[in-house]
Amino acid sequence: MSEAQEEQARTKILLADDSKVIRTSAAKILGDDYELLLAVDGQDALDQLEQNKDVAAVFTDIGMPYLDGMELLAKIRDHADEVIKGVPVIVVTADETDEAREDALARGATDFITKPFNRVDMLARARSHANAQRERRELEAHTTIDRLTGLGNEQHFLNALKDARSFSQRHGQPLAVLRLQIDDFKSVVQEIGKEKLPRRMREVGSLIKACIRNEDTAARIDNIHFGIITPVCDAEGARKLAARIEKAMKVGADKAKWSKPMTISLAISVPSLFPEADLDDVLEDMKAGATAAAGKGAGSVVLTPKTESLAGERKAGVRLDPTAALRMLANGREEEVKEQLAEIIDQLQPLITLAKKAVPDALKKALSK
């Protein structure tokens, strides 16, 4: 197998046709070079596409039961998930007229192929559109901005979380991460309509961005989930941020006159409590927390399982340094600093000793304020 064929063998192609003969024929043509997924109708194809978002191209017949090819095309192009929405769709039809071609393209088809198709034509379409889709996705992987909300994207979130955890571990500072989930998203889409969804998501992104500090990182992780990384912040600080976001959502809904209010459930993870865990462990803990929050109902705020189990302990050896303490004071978190004030003063002891020798008057003046 050539290098190109090895690359294609890792690429998924989805074909939807209610004819077993067509599916068998397509499998013989594409099966050697691609991982071919076969669907018996449009609904089956849509279900498989939602479960396999790495599909590089979709071939679909027009006349199928339950959901025909044009209806499948419409659902793909109107899908709330940007990955599914952008997948190339090649319509397979026995109609060779210009009108049929124009109709398919006008409805959002990427290309079309006529029946009976031959090996050369089908392989050429698969190779062309799969390669183009792979290149687009590789380019998007290097882009850190989510186009819909203006926040960071999933890759940006993962990179920032990795850096924040390293900094937290090196300097012994707390680190909190929030995973936000839009409640009852399908109901929201049905109420406001898909055409208004992009604007609503941009508004949500703006509201989240307005609630965080300059040193925080906010990103859209997937279709309905957002993540916020907040350095030098523990569970209590994260709860306060969650409260600000919930309040902002209510105020924003009133100002924008949302016909359908939108609420967000939040899960709070404090990775600095379990610094020995790897990044995958943290992400799994966050997902488990999001599931727990969704289960408790709209607008819920919960601690992730790991964080909750360790929250009552002494923060697993994490202590504030003087710089972190000053930042917390600047954010009005005096009570949290008081809890470790003795330890912070102990860290400053070498500096205080030097000040007694070098600038005693200045030290006396500072202590008298």
Beta strands, then each sheet from edge to edge (+ up, - down):
strand 1: 12-16
strand 2: 35-39
strand 3: 55-61
strand 4: 89-93
strand 5: 111-114
strand 6: 175-182
strand 7: 217-220
strand 8: 225-231
strand 9: 264-269
strand 10: 301-303
sheet 1: 2+ 1+ 3+ 4+ 5+
sheet 2: 7+ 8- 6+ 9- 10-
end
